[in-house]
Protein backbone atom coordinates (compact mmCIF):
# COMPACT_ATOMS: atom_id res chain seq x y z
CA UNK A 1 0.00 0.00 0.00
CA UNK A 2 0.97 3.63 -0.39
CA UNK A 3 1.20 4.42 3.34
CA UNK A 4 3.43 1.38 3.91
CA UNK A 5 5.87 2.66 1.28
CA UNK A 6 6.24 6.10 2.87
CA UNK A 7 8.91 7.04 5.38
CA UNK A 8 8.31 9.64 8.12
CA UNK A 9 9.22 12.73 5.97
CA UNK A 10 6.97 11.36 3.20
CA UNK A 11 4.02 10.94 5.56
CA UNK A 12 4.62 14.46 6.90
CA UNK A 13 4.70 15.89 3.35
CA UNK A 14 1.49 14.07 2.39
CA UNK A 15 -0.20 15.30 5.58
CA UNK A 16 0.81 18.93 4.94
CA UNK A 17 -0.37 18.80 1.29
CA UNK A 18 -3.68 17.20 2.36
CA UNK A 19 -4.13 19.95 4.96
CA UNK A 20 -3.45 22.57 2.26
CA UNK A 21 -6.16 20.98 0.09
CA UNK A 22 -8.62 20.99 2.99
CA UNK A 23 -7.90 24.66 3.78
CA UNK A 24 -8.28 25.60 0.09
CA UNK A 25 -11.72 23.94 0.03
CA UNK A 26 -12.79 25.64 3.26
CA UNK A 27 -11.67 29.04 1.93
CA UNK A 28 -13.62 28.40 -1.28
CA UNK A 29 -16.78 27.37 0.61
CA UNK A 30 -16.59 30.54 2.71
CA UNK A 31 -16.08 32.61 -0.44
CA UNK A 32 -18.99 30.87 -2.20
CA UNK A 33 -21.29 31.74 0.73
CA UNK A 34 -20.13 35.37 0.54
CA UNK A 35 -20.70 35.49 -3.23
CA UNK A 36 -24.14 33.94 -2.84
CA UNK A 37 -25.15 36.60 -0.31
CA UNK A 38 -23.57 39.70 -1.82
CA UNK A 39 -23.51 39.26 -5.61
CA UNK A 40 -26.49 39.60 -8.00
CA UNK A 41 -28.03 36.27 -9.03
CA UNK A 42 -27.09 36.79 -12.70
CA UNK A 43 -23.37 36.56 -11.81
CA UNK A 44 -23.33 34.14 -8.89
CA UNK A 45 -22.88 30.81 -10.63
CA UNK A 46 -20.29 32.13 -13.09
CA UNK A 47 -18.06 33.68 -10.39
CA UNK A 48 -18.44 30.68 -8.04
CA UNK A 49 -17.46 28.35 -10.92
CA UNK A 50 -14.35 30.39 -11.76
CA UNK A 51 -13.36 30.52 -8.07
CA UNK A 52 -13.84 26.74 -7.82
CA UNK A 53 -11.20 25.95 -10.47
CA UNK A 54 -8.18 26.13 -8.12
CA UNK A 55 -9.66 24.13 -5.18
CA UNK A 56 -11.06 21.49 -7.57
CA UNK A 57 -7.63 21.02 -9.20
CA UNK A 58 -6.03 20.85 -5.72
CA UNK A 59 -8.59 18.21 -4.64
CA UNK A 60 -8.14 16.04 -7.74
CA UNK A 61 -4.34 16.29 -7.33
CA UNK A 62 -4.63 15.26 -3.68
CA UNK A 63 -6.79 12.23 -4.58
CA UNK A 64 -4.30 11.29 -7.33
CA UNK A 65 -1.42 11.64 -4.85
CA UNK A 66 -3.02 9.26 -2.31
CA UNK A 67 -4.46 6.85 -4.91
CA UNK A 68 -1.91 6.67 -7.77
CA UNK A 69 -4.09 4.43 -9.99
CA UNK A 70 -6.73 7.17 -10.16
CA UNK A 71 -4.32 9.68 -11.76
CA UNK A 72 -5.84 9.46 -15.24
CA UNK A 73 -9.37 10.01 -13.92
CA UNK A 74 -8.37 12.88 -11.61
CA UNK A 75 -6.35 14.62 -14.34
CA UNK A 76 -9.23 14.31 -16.80
CA UNK A 77 -11.74 15.60 -14.23
CA UNK A 78 -9.59 18.66 -13.49
CA UNK A 79 -9.10 19.31 -17.22
CA UNK A 80 -12.85 19.08 -17.93
CA UNK A 81 -13.70 21.38 -15.03
CA UNK A 82 -11.19 23.99 -16.20
CA UNK A 83 -12.45 23.70 -19.80
CA UNK A 84 -15.87 24.81 -18.53
CA UNK A 85 -14.20 27.53 -16.40
CA UNK A 86 -12.62 28.99 -19.59
CA UNK A 87 -16.10 29.45 -21.08
CA UNK A 88 -17.37 30.88 -17.78
CA UNK A 89 -14.52 33.43 -17.71
CA UNK A 90 -15.52 34.75 -21.14
CA UNK A 91 -19.15 34.98 -19.97
CA UNK A 92 -18.04 36.78 -16.80
CA UNK A 93 -16.32 39.53 -18.80
CA UNK A 94 -19.52 40.06 -20.80
CA UNK A 95 -21.64 40.04 -17.62
CA UNK A 96 -19.32 42.55 -15.96
CA UNK A 97 -20.04 44.95 -18.82
CA UNK A 98 -23.77 44.71 -18.01
CA UNK A 99 -24.69 41.73 -20.17
CA UNK A 100 -24.73 41.15 -23.92
CA UNK A 101 -27.18 43.93 -24.84
CA UNK A 102 -25.34 46.60 -22.87
CA UNK A 103 -21.99 45.29 -24.11
CA UNK A 104 -23.11 45.67 -27.74
CA UNK A 105 -24.47 49.15 -26.98
CA UNK A 106 -21.21 50.25 -25.36
CA UNK A 107 -19.04 49.01 -28.23
CA UNK A 108 -21.48 49.46 -31.15
CA UNK A 109 -18.90 51.43 -33.14
CA UNK A 110 -15.89 49.44 -31.90
CA UNK A 111 -13.86 46.63 -33.40
CA UNK A 112 -12.28 43.52 -31.89
CA UNK A 113 -8.51 43.22 -32.17
CA UNK A 114 -8.07 39.59 -33.25
CA UNK A 115 -4.27 39.67 -33.55
CA UNK A 116 -3.85 38.38 -30.00
CA UNK A 117 -2.63 35.17 -28.36
CA UNK A 118 -2.39 32.29 -28.47
CA UNK A 119 -3.35 31.95 -32.15
CA UNK A 120 -2.46 35.20 -33.90
CA UNK A 121 -0.27 37.30 -31.60
CA UNK A 122 2.35 37.58 -34.38
CA UNK A 123 -0.15 38.37 -37.17
CA UNK A 124 -0.33 42.14 -36.64
CA UNK A 125 -1.65 42.68 -40.18
CA UNK A 126 -4.98 40.98 -39.41
CA UNK A 127 -7.94 43.36 -39.82
CA UNK A 128 -10.05 44.35 -36.82
CA UNK A 129 -13.48 42.72 -36.71
CA UNK A 130 -16.61 44.76 -36.15
CA UNK A 131 -18.30 44.16 -32.79
CA UNK A 132 -21.77 42.74 -33.45
CA UNK A 133 -24.13 40.06 -32.17
CA UNK A 134 -22.77 37.54 -34.70
CA UNK A 135 -19.14 38.21 -33.69
CA UNK A 136 -20.04 37.75 -30.04
CA UNK A 137 -21.77 34.47 -30.91
CA UNK A 138 -18.60 33.16 -32.58
CA UNK A 139 -16.48 34.14 -29.56
CA UNK A 140 -18.88 32.30 -27.24
CA UNK A 141 -18.89 29.29 -29.55
CA UNK A 142 -15.08 29.26 -29.51
CA UNK A 143 -15.01 28.64 -25.75
CA UNK A 144 -18.19 26.54 -25.60
CA UNK A 145 -16.85 23.97 -28.08
CA UNK A 146 -14.01 23.18 -25.64
CA UNK A 147 -16.37 22.94 -22.66
CA UNK A 148 -18.51 20.51 -24.69
CA UNK A 149 -15.87 18.46 -26.54
CA UNK A 150 -13.43 18.00 -23.61
CA UNK A 151 -15.85 15.76 -21.64
CA UNK A 152 -16.64 13.85 -24.87
CA UNK A 153 -12.93 13.21 -25.47
CA UNK A 154 -12.53 12.23 -21.81
CA UNK A 155 -15.29 9.63 -22.22
CA UNK A 156 -13.68 8.26 -25.42
CA UNK A 157 -10.27 8.07 -23.71
CA UNK A 158 -11.68 6.12 -20.75
CA UNK A 159 -13.50 3.71 -23.09
CA UNK A 160 -10.27 3.12 -25.04
CA UNK A 161 -8.31 2.77 -21.78
CA UNK A 162 -10.65 0.06 -20.46
CA UNK A 163 -10.17 -1.76 -23.79
CA UNK A 164 -6.37 -1.43 -23.53
CA UNK A 165 -6.03 0.92 -26.53
CA UNK A 166 -5.19 4.07 -24.56
CA UNK A 167 -2.04 4.51 -22.49
CA UNK A 168 -1.41 7.99 -21.13
CA UNK A 169 2.38 7.83 -21.56
CA UNK A 170 2.42 5.98 -24.89
CA UNK A 171 3.01 8.72 -27.45
CA UNK A 172 3.77 6.51 -30.45
CA UNK A 173 1.87 7.30 -33.69
CA UNK A 174 0.05 3.95 -33.44
CA UNK A 175 -1.37 4.80 -30.01
CA UNK A 176 -4.56 6.78 -29.44
CA UNK A 177 -3.04 9.03 -26.76
CA UNK A 178 -0.93 11.14 -29.15
CA UNK A 179 -3.86 11.85 -31.49
CA UNK A 180 -6.30 12.67 -28.71
CA UNK A 181 -3.67 14.89 -27.01
CA UNK A 182 -3.00 16.80 -30.26
CA UNK A 183 -6.73 17.26 -30.88
CA UNK A 184 -7.22 18.54 -27.32
CA UNK A 185 -4.27 20.93 -27.82
CA UNK A 186 -5.85 22.41 -30.94
CA UNK A 187 -9.23 22.78 -29.21
CA UNK A 188 -7.53 24.45 -26.22
CA UNK A 189 -5.81 27.05 -28.42
CA UNK A 190 -9.09 27.76 -30.24
CA UNK A 191 -10.84 28.22 -26.86
CA UNK A 192 -8.18 30.54 -25.42
CA UNK A 193 -8.24 32.88 -28.42
CA UNK A 194 -11.75 34.36 -27.79
CA UNK A 195 -10.86 34.97 -24.12
CA UNK A 196 -7.74 36.90 -25.17
CA UNK A 197 -9.74 38.92 -27.75
CA UNK A 198 -12.42 39.81 -25.20
CA UNK A 199 -9.87 40.71 -22.51
CA UNK A 200 -8.11 43.15 -24.88
CA UNK A 201 -11.47 44.82 -25.53
CA UNK A 202 -12.74 45.20 -21.94
CA UNK A 203 -9.44 45.58 -20.08
CA UNK A 204 -9.70 49.38 -19.73
CA UNK A 205 -13.43 49.44 -19.00
CA UNK A 206 -13.21 46.81 -16.25
CA UNK A 207 -10.03 48.04 -14.54
CA UNK A 208 -12.06 49.02 -11.48
CA UNK A 209 -13.45 45.47 -11.33
CA UNK A 210 -9.89 44.08 -11.04
CA UNK A 211 -10.14 42.29 -14.39
CA UNK A 212 -6.34 42.33 -14.88
CA UNK A 213 -5.49 40.36 -11.69
CA UNK A 214 -8.47 38.05 -12.39
CA UNK A 215 -7.15 37.38 -15.89
CA UNK A 216 -3.65 36.83 -14.47
CA UNK A 217 -4.99 34.22 -12.00
CA UNK A 218 -6.85 32.48 -14.83
CA UNK A 219 -3.65 32.42 -16.90
CA UNK A 220 -1.61 31.05 -13.98
CA UNK A 221 -4.08 28.17 -13.49
CA UNK A 222 -3.94 27.44 -17.22
CA UNK A 223 -0.13 27.44 -17.39
CA UNK A 224 0.38 25.41 -14.20
CA UNK A 225 -2.34 22.86 -14.92
CA UNK A 226 -1.43 22.27 -18.58
CA UNK A 227 2.06 23.49 -19.51
CA UNK A 228 3.82 22.60 -16.25
CA UNK A 229 2.22 19.14 -16.22
CA UNK A 230 3.17 18.55 -19.86
CA UNK A 231 6.82 19.55 -19.24
CA UNK A 232 7.13 17.25 -16.21
CA UNK A 233 5.52 14.36 -18.14
CA UNK A 234 8.01 14.82 -21.00
CA UNK A 235 10.94 14.85 -18.52
CA UNK A 236 9.58 11.67 -16.93
CA UNK A 237 9.15 9.90 -20.29
CA UNK A 238 12.73 10.82 -21.25
CA UNK A 239 13.90 9.33 -17.90
CA UNK A 240 15.34 12.72 -16.87
CA UNK A 241 13.26 12.25 -13.71
CA UNK A 242 14.81 8.93 -12.57
CA UNK A 243 12.76 5.97 -11.35
CA UNK A 244 12.92 5.13 -7.65
CA UNK A 245 11.52 1.64 -6.97
CA UNK A 246 8.69 0.90 -6.51
CA UNK A 247 7.86 4.07 -8.51
CA UNK A 248 8.63 4.30 -12.24
CA UNK A 249 9.75 7.56 -13.88
CA UNK A 250 6.19 8.27 -15.05
CA UNK A 251 4.76 7.65 -11.58
CA UNK A 252 7.34 9.93 -9.99
CA UNK A 253 6.58 12.61 -12.59
CA UNK A 254 2.88 12.34 -11.73
CA UNK A 255 3.69 12.68 -8.02
CA UNK A 256 5.81 15.78 -8.62
CA UNK A 257 3.04 17.35 -10.74
CA UNK A 258 0.35 16.62 -8.14
CA UNK A 259 2.38 17.93 -5.21
CA UNK A 260 3.33 21.13 -7.04
CA UNK A 261 -0.29 21.69 -8.14
CA UNK A 262 -1.61 21.33 -4.59
CA UNK A 263 0.78 24.03 -3.30
CA UNK A 264 0.18 26.32 -6.29
CA UNK A 265 -3.62 25.97 -6.26
CA UNK A 266 -3.63 26.58 -2.49
CA UNK A 267 -1.88 29.94 -3.04
CA UNK A 268 -4.14 30.84 -5.99
CA UNK A 269 -7.25 30.06 -3.89
CA UNK A 270 -6.07 32.48 -1.19
CA UNK A 271 -5.25 35.20 -3.76
CA UNK A 272 -8.59 34.66 -5.54
CA UNK A 273 -10.42 35.29 -2.28
CA UNK A 274 -8.74 38.70 -2.03
CA UNK A 275 -9.31 39.60 -5.70
CA UNK A 276 -12.98 38.53 -5.88
CA UNK A 277 -13.91 39.73 -2.39
CA UNK A 278 -15.94 42.84 -3.18
CA UNK A 279 -19.46 43.91 -3.95
CA UNK A 280 -20.36 43.68 -7.62
CA UNK A 281 -22.43 46.61 -8.85
CA UNK A 282 -23.40 47.04 -12.48
CA UNK A 283 -21.27 49.51 -14.41
CA UNK A 284 -22.70 52.95 -14.87
CA UNK A 285 -23.04 54.31 -18.45
CA UNK A 286 -19.71 56.06 -18.00
CA UNK A 287 -16.56 54.09 -17.42
CA UNK A 288 -15.97 53.68 -13.71
CA UNK A 289 -12.33 54.64 -14.13
CA UNK A 290 -13.41 58.02 -15.47
CA UNK A 291 -15.93 58.35 -12.65
CA UNK A 292 -13.32 57.63 -10.01
CA UNK A 293 -10.97 60.16 -11.56
CA UNK A 294 -13.75 62.74 -11.52
CA UNK A 295 -14.59 61.98 -7.89
CA UNK A 296 -10.98 62.36 -6.84
CA UNK A 297 -10.78 65.78 -8.47
CA UNK A 298 -13.83 67.14 -6.65
CA UNK A 299 -13.04 69.32 -3.70
CA UNK A 300 -14.86 68.60 -0.45
C-alpha angles and dihedrals in degrees: 000000000000096000091050090055094053125092122211096274089048093052090047091051092048090048093050093048091048089051090050089053091049092049091048090054093047091050090050093049090051090048092048090054090050092049091048091053101040108030127076114261092244090066103032102091094042095052093042089051093051091047090050094060096083098045091044091053090046090051095048090047090050092051090048090049093053096037107036095184090062093060095106093050094045093047091049092047092052091047092050092048092051091046088060090044089058090058091045091053091056090048090049092057090052092046091049088058089057099271133295098301094050091042091056090046092051094049100030092128095035133100132218117241102225097178092094137111148326096014108026109012090126096045098086092159093068112118121245114254121230114249108243140138091268093051090050090050091055091049091051091046090052092062096033093058089061093047088052102038098043093067089044091053090045090055092048091049092052091048090051091045093054088051092050095246097108124065116171095217097039104100098168116131090246092058124085094226096074094050095045091046092051092048091049089049092054092047090049093053091047090051095048094051097069090048090054091047092050093045091054089053100047100030095101096039094051099041090112089054090058092245092155096059089041090053090046091054090049090051092048091053090049095049096043096044097045114017098036092047092048092051093049091047091052091049090050093049090050089052090240085127098058124225118251111195127274085025121068122215091262092050092049090049090052090050092051091049093049095047093048092047093052092054094043096046090047090058093043090051090054093047091046090056090057095044097046096038101106141088114273113221123175115260117261118236089264121063110268091226090061090046092052091049090051092049092051091053094053115101117229 
